[in-house]
Amino acid sequence: MLIVLGGLPGSGKTTIAREIAALVPCVYLRIDTIEQALRSTDALAGEVGPAGYVVAYELARSNLSLGLTVVADCVNPLPVTREAWRAVAADASSRIVEVEIVCSDIPEHRRRVEQRSIDVPGLVPLTWAAVQQRDYEPWTTQRLVIDTASVSAREAAQSILSYLRD
């Protein structure tokens, strides 16, 4: 099973992914961690670009092939990234559940972005302006939408797991 959590920074993806990992055994892949590890090697000049996602796709594919559940925590901003996750699941003959995490309460979303603590060494926190300017295309495919303005992270994780059982 591949569970892909996508959404803008500060929407609650990481908190929900950690709740899922606490509830079910799984491999947890966080794009922020992968991208920062790539940056720290100085092997890539400038922006990481798609490299973090490509690494995550391959890690997910290999773990799914072992029969493990994988939770991917990423912005997943474009149709091409969303399609790539679906291809990973198909290659591994695994089920995929795509979840878009949103926070409809704009002041709360902004507060989360501006006050969040960074737990990935070296990762530079985003500004609210950077989140607002982020390239994030609307979804056109089926997905489960969770609004963290109205549910806790634990409730969101439980909703996702209930969705999987249905």
C-alpha positions as CSV (number, residue, x, y, z in Angstrom):
1,M,0.0,0.0,0.0
2,L,1.3,3.5,-0.9
3,I,-0.2,6.4,1.0
4,V,0.8,9.7,-0.6
5,L,0.1,12.9,1.5
6,G,0.3,16.0,-0.6
7,G,-0.5,19.7,0.1
8,L,1.1,23.0,0.7
9,P,3.7,23.4,3.4
10,G,2.2,24.0,6.8
11,S,-1.1,22.2,6.0
12,G,-0.3,19.3,8.4
13,K,1.2,16.6,6.2
14,T,4.1,15.7,8.4
15,T,2.1,15.7,11.6
16,I,-0.5,13.4,10.0
17,A,2.2,11.1,8.4
18,R,3.7,10.7,11.9
19,E,0.3,9.8,13.3
20,I,-0.2,7.2,10.6
21,A,3.3,5.8,11.3
22,A,2.4,5.5,15.0
23,L,-0.8,3.6,14.2
24,V,0.5,1.1,11.5
25,P,3.9,-0.3,10.6
26,C,5.1,1.5,7.5
27,V,8.1,3.1,5.8
28,Y,7.9,6.9,6.1
29,L,9.5,8.9,3.3
30,R,9.6,12.7,3.8
31,I,10.7,14.7,0.8
32,D,12.0,17.6,3.0
33,T,14.5,15.1,4.7
34,I,15.6,13.6,1.4
35,E,16.0,17.0,-0.3
36,Q,18.0,18.4,2.6
37,A,20.3,15.4,2.6
38,L,20.9,16.0,-1.1
39,R,21.7,19.7,-0.4
40,S,24.1,18.8,2.4
41,T,26.3,16.7,0.1
42,D,27.1,19.8,-2.1
43,A,26.8,17.3,-5.0
44,L,24.0,19.4,-6.5
45,A,24.7,22.9,-7.5
46,G,21.8,25.2,-6.8
47,E,18.3,23.9,-6.4
48,V,17.6,20.2,-5.8
49,G,14.9,20.2,-8.5
50,P,13.1,16.8,-9.0
51,A,16.0,14.8,-7.4
52,G,14.4,14.4,-4.0
53,Y,11.2,13.1,-5.6
54,V,13.1,10.7,-7.9
55,V,15.0,9.3,-4.9
56,A,11.7,8.9,-3.0
57,Y,10.0,7.2,-5.9
58,E,12.8,4.6,-6.0
59,L,12.8,4.1,-2.2
60,A,9.0,3.7,-2.3
61,R,9.2,1.2,-5.2
62,S,11.8,-1.0,-3.5
63,N,9.9,-1.0,-0.2
64,L,6.5,-1.7,-1.8
65,S,8.1,-4.6,-3.7
66,L,9.0,-6.0,-0.3
67,G,5.3,-5.9,0.7
68,L,5.7,-2.9,3.0
69,T,3.3,0.0,3.4
70,V,4.9,3.3,2.4
71,V,3.7,6.7,3.6
72,A,5.1,9.6,1.4
73,D,5.0,13.1,2.8
74,C,5.5,15.6,0.1
75,V,4.0,18.8,-1.4
76,N,3.1,16.8,-4.6
77,P,2.4,20.0,-6.4
78,L,2.1,19.0,-10.0
79,P,0.2,16.5,-12.2
80,V,3.6,15.0,-13.2
81,T,4.5,14.2,-9.6
82,R,1.1,12.8,-8.9
83,E,1.3,10.6,-12.0
84,A,4.8,9.4,-10.9
85,W,3.5,8.2,-7.6
86,R,0.7,6.3,-9.4
87,A,3.4,4.7,-11.7
88,V,5.4,3.7,-8.6
89,A,2.4,1.9,-7.2
90,A,1.5,0.3,-10.5
91,D,5.1,-0.9,-11.0
92,A,5.0,-2.6,-7.5
93,S,1.5,-3.9,-8.0
94,S,0.4,-1.9,-5.0
95,R,-2.7,0.0,-4.1
96,I,-2.3,3.8,-3.8
97,V,-4.3,6.2,-1.8
98,E,-3.7,9.9,-2.7
99,V,-4.6,12.4,0.0
100,E,-4.6,16.1,-0.4
101,I,-4.1,17.9,3.0
102,V,-5.5,21.4,3.1
103,C,-6.0,24.0,5.8
104,S,-9.0,26.1,4.9
105,D,-8.4,28.5,7.8
106,I,-6.0,30.9,6.2
107,P,-4.9,32.7,9.4
108,E,-4.3,29.3,11.1
109,H,-2.3,28.1,8.0
110,R,-0.2,31.2,8.1
111,R,0.4,30.8,11.9
112,R,1.6,27.2,11.3
113,V,4.0,28.3,8.6
114,E,5.4,31.2,10.6
115,Q,5.7,29.4,13.9
116,R,6.6,25.9,13.0
117,S,9.8,24.5,14.3
118,I,12.2,22.9,11.8
119,D,13.2,19.4,12.8
120,V,15.4,18.7,9.7
121,P,18.9,20.0,10.4
122,G,19.9,22.7,7.9
123,L,16.4,23.1,6.4
124,V,15.6,26.7,6.0
125,P,12.0,27.6,7.1
126,L,9.7,28.9,4.5
127,T,8.0,32.3,4.7
128,W,4.2,32.7,4.3
129,A,4.9,34.6,1.1
130,A,6.9,31.7,-0.2
131,V,4.1,29.3,0.5
132,Q,1.6,31.5,-1.2
133,Q,3.8,31.9,-4.3
134,R,4.5,28.1,-4.5
135,D,3.7,26.4,-7.8
136,Y,0.8,24.2,-6.7
137,E,-1.6,23.1,-9.5
138,P,-5.2,22.1,-8.6
139,W,-5.9,18.4,-8.6
140,T,-7.9,16.9,-11.4
141,T,-7.8,13.3,-10.3
142,Q,-9.6,11.4,-7.5
143,R,-8.1,11.8,-4.1
144,L,-9.2,12.0,-0.4
145,V,-9.2,15.6,0.9
146,I,-8.5,16.2,4.6
147,D,-9.0,19.7,6.0
148,T,-6.8,20.1,9.0
149,A,-8.7,23.3,10.0
150,S,-11.5,21.0,11.3
151,V,-9.8,17.8,12.4
152,S,-6.8,16.9,14.6
153,A,-3.9,15.1,13.1
154,R,-4.9,11.9,14.9
155,E,-8.5,12.2,13.5
156,A,-7.0,12.8,10.1
157,A,-4.8,9.7,10.3
158,Q,-7.7,7.6,11.5
159,S,-9.9,8.9,8.7
160,I,-7.2,7.9,6.1
161,L,-6.8,4.5,7.6
162,S,-10.6,4.0,7.7
163,Y,-10.8,5.1,4.1
164,L,-8.2,2.4,3.3
165,R,-10.3,-0.3,5.0
166,D,-13.5,0.7,3.0
